[in-house]
Amino acid sequence: MTESLSPPPAKNNSTGFIVAAGAMVLLMGGLIYWKLGSSKPAPEPPPPPSAAPTATAQALENTLPPPPPPEEDAGKAPEEDPKAPPKKAGGVGGGGCSGECKGTAPANFQSALRAKAGQARGCYDRALRQNSELQGKLTVALRVGPQGQACSVNVSGSLGDPSVISCVTGLFRSGTYPAPSGGCVEAAVPLNFVPASK
């Protein structure tokens, strides 16, 4: 038996290896490209609607106490100066507040003054919340015109709190009183402010 001697086929292992390596490089490149392309930052979400802060702000406004009323200047205005002639009440014709008062107070005049004095206690009670030791005496000098308007109001005393004096002055100045006959009348209203527990 004769054997034919033909050379064995050449093994080319390097070609398969190169093809596999190329495929791996392409796969890796595609994977990197895909990762880099998809790793862009996501767009930021839109800001919340502006109604939410407004509703919160309105809720806070509703829970806050109202601001205190503006305080009036406790200094004497020119019309409150006892040496200055009293001014006429605005819009009242015929005057009746200047010069010497010679009018006669009606029977219910004193009770109207006592009612105003009782209302003045509210001015003191508000200040007492800030200073529990506050006490003293005030005198309200009041001139009432023939139509029952307050022509002048002067408050003096030893209370030592200008906000109470300002409040009492405004209270008596804005009041309407029983009309005197024959001209204006003058009155002095004493106020004694002490805490209720004393």
C-alpha positions as CSV (number, residue, x, y, z in Angstrom):
1,M,0.0,0.0,0.0
2,T,1.2,3.3,-0.9
3,E,0.6,6.3,0.9
4,S,0.4,9.5,-0.9
5,L,2.4,12.0,0.8
6,S,0.6,15.2,0.6
7,P,1.5,18.0,3.0
8,P,-1.1,18.5,5.7
9,P,-3.3,21.6,5.2
10,A,-1.8,24.6,6.8
11,K,-3.6,25.7,9.9
12,N,-4.3,29.4,9.9
13,N,-5.3,30.0,13.5
14,S,-4.4,33.7,13.4
15,T,-7.2,34.6,11.0
16,G,-9.9,33.5,13.3
17,F,-8.3,35.2,16.2
18,I,-8.0,38.5,14.3
19,V,-11.7,38.3,13.3
20,A,-12.8,37.7,16.9
21,A,-10.6,40.5,18.2
22,G,-12.0,42.9,15.6
23,A,-15.6,41.9,16.5
24,M,-14.8,42.5,20.2
25,V,-13.3,46.0,19.4
26,L,-16.4,46.9,17.4
27,L,-18.7,45.7,20.2
28,M,-16.7,47.6,22.8
29,G,-16.8,50.8,20.6
30,G,-20.5,50.5,20.1
31,L,-21.1,49.9,23.8
32,I,-18.9,53.0,24.7
33,Y,-20.7,55.1,22.1
34,W,-24.1,54.0,23.4
35,K,-23.1,54.7,27.0
36,L,-21.7,58.2,26.2
37,G,-24.6,59.1,24.1
38,S,-27.2,58.1,26.7
39,S,-25.3,59.6,29.7
40,K,-26.2,63.1,28.8
41,P,-27.8,64.9,31.8
42,A,-31.6,64.7,31.8
43,P,-33.3,68.1,31.3
44,E,-34.2,69.8,34.6
45,P,-37.9,69.5,35.5
46,P,-39.9,72.7,35.1
47,P,-40.2,74.9,38.2
48,P,-43.3,74.3,40.3
49,P,-46.2,76.6,39.4
50,S,-46.1,80.0,41.0
51,A,-49.5,79.5,42.7
52,A,-48.0,77.3,45.4
53,P,-45.7,80.1,46.9
54,T,-48.5,82.6,46.6
55,A,-50.9,80.3,48.5
56,T,-48.2,79.7,51.2
57,A,-47.6,83.5,51.5
58,Q,-51.3,84.1,51.8
59,A,-51.6,81.4,54.4
60,L,-48.8,83.1,56.4
61,E,-50.5,86.5,56.0
62,N,-53.7,85.0,57.4
63,T,-52.0,83.7,60.5
64,L,-50.1,86.8,61.4
65,P,-51.7,89.3,63.7
66,P,-52.7,92.7,62.2
67,P,-50.2,95.5,62.6
68,P,-50.8,97.9,65.4
69,P,-52.6,101.1,64.6
70,P,-50.3,104.1,64.0
71,E,-49.6,106.0,67.1
72,E,-50.5,109.7,67.2
73,D,-48.0,112.3,68.3
74,A,-48.5,112.7,72.1
75,G,-47.2,116.3,71.9
76,K,-49.7,119.1,72.3
77,A,-51.1,120.5,69.0
78,P,-51.5,124.3,68.8
79,E,-55.2,123.9,69.5
80,E,-54.5,122.0,72.7
81,D,-52.3,124.8,74.1
82,P,-54.3,126.3,77.0
83,K,-52.9,129.8,76.1
84,A,-54.0,129.5,72.5
85,P,-57.6,130.5,71.7
86,P,-59.7,127.4,71.0
87,K,-60.5,126.7,67.3
88,K,-63.9,126.2,65.9
89,A,-65.0,122.7,65.0
90,G,-64.6,122.0,61.3
91,G,-67.7,122.7,59.2
92,V,-69.8,124.2,62.0
93,G,-71.2,127.6,61.2
94,G,-71.8,130.3,63.8
95,G,-68.8,129.4,66.0
96,G,-69.7,129.5,69.6
97,C,-66.3,128.0,70.7
98,S,-64.2,131.2,70.8
99,G,-63.9,133.5,73.7
100,E,-65.4,132.9,77.1
101,C,-67.9,130.0,77.4
102,K,-71.2,131.2,78.9
103,G,-73.4,128.3,77.8
104,T,-75.5,126.0,80.0
105,A,-74.9,122.3,80.0
106,P,-78.0,120.1,79.6
107,A,-79.0,117.6,82.4
108,N,-77.5,114.6,80.5
109,F,-74.1,116.3,79.9
110,Q,-72.4,114.8,83.0
111,S,-73.6,111.3,82.2
112,A,-72.2,111.6,78.6
113,L,-68.8,112.7,80.2
114,R,-68.9,109.7,82.5
115,A,-69.5,107.4,79.6
116,K,-66.5,108.8,77.7
117,A,-64.4,108.3,80.9
118,G,-65.5,104.7,81.0
119,Q,-64.4,104.3,77.4
120,A,-61.0,105.9,78.2
121,R,-60.3,102.9,80.5
122,G,-59.8,100.9,77.3
123,C,-56.8,103.1,76.4
124,Y,-55.3,102.4,79.8
125,D,-56.0,98.7,79.6
126,R,-54.1,98.4,76.3
127,A,-51.1,100.1,77.7
128,L,-51.3,98.0,80.9
129,R,-50.6,94.9,78.8
130,Q,-47.2,96.3,78.0
131,N,-46.5,97.7,81.5
132,S,-48.2,96.0,84.4
133,E,-47.0,98.7,86.8
134,L,-48.6,101.6,84.9
135,Q,-50.9,103.8,87.0
136,G,-51.6,107.5,87.4
137,K,-54.1,110.3,87.1
138,L,-55.2,112.3,84.1
139,T,-57.5,115.3,83.8
140,V,-59.3,116.0,80.5
141,A,-60.1,119.7,80.0
142,L,-62.9,119.8,77.4
143,R,-64.7,122.6,75.6
144,V,-68.0,121.7,73.9
145,G,-69.6,123.9,71.3
146,P,-73.3,124.7,70.9
147,Q,-73.8,121.8,68.4
148,G,-72.3,119.3,70.9
149,Q,-68.9,119.1,69.1
150,A,-65.6,119.1,71.0
151,C,-63.9,122.4,70.3
152,S,-60.8,121.6,72.2
153,V,-59.4,118.8,74.4
154,N,-56.4,119.1,76.7
155,V,-55.1,116.1,78.7
156,S,-52.7,116.5,81.5
157,G,-51.5,114.3,84.4
158,S,-49.0,112.0,85.9
159,L,-49.5,108.8,84.0
160,G,-46.2,109.0,82.1
161,D,-47.4,107.0,79.0
162,P,-47.8,109.2,75.9
163,S,-49.8,106.5,74.1
164,V,-52.5,106.6,76.7
165,I,-52.7,110.4,76.6
166,S,-52.9,110.3,72.8
167,C,-55.7,107.7,72.9
168,V,-57.7,109.6,75.5
169,T,-57.3,112.8,73.6
170,G,-58.6,111.3,70.4
171,L,-61.5,109.6,72.2
172,F,-62.8,112.8,73.7
173,R,-62.0,114.9,70.6
174,S,-64.1,112.6,68.4
175,G,-67.0,112.4,70.7
176,T,-70.4,114.1,70.2
177,Y,-72.0,115.5,73.4
178,P,-75.4,116.8,74.4
179,A,-75.6,120.3,73.0
180,P,-75.4,123.1,75.5
181,S,-77.7,126.1,75.3
182,G,-76.5,129.7,75.0
183,G,-72.9,128.9,73.7
184,C,-70.1,126.6,74.6
185,V,-69.4,124.9,78.0
186,E,-66.2,123.8,79.6
187,A,-65.7,120.7,81.7
188,A,-62.9,118.9,83.5
189,V,-63.0,115.1,83.6
190,P,-60.7,113.4,86.2
191,L,-59.5,109.9,85.3
192,N,-57.8,107.7,87.9
193,F,-56.0,104.7,86.3
194,V,-54.9,101.9,88.5
195,P,-54.7,98.2,87.7
196,A,-57.9,96.3,88.5
197,S,-56.2,94.1,91.1
198,K,-55.0,97.0,93.2
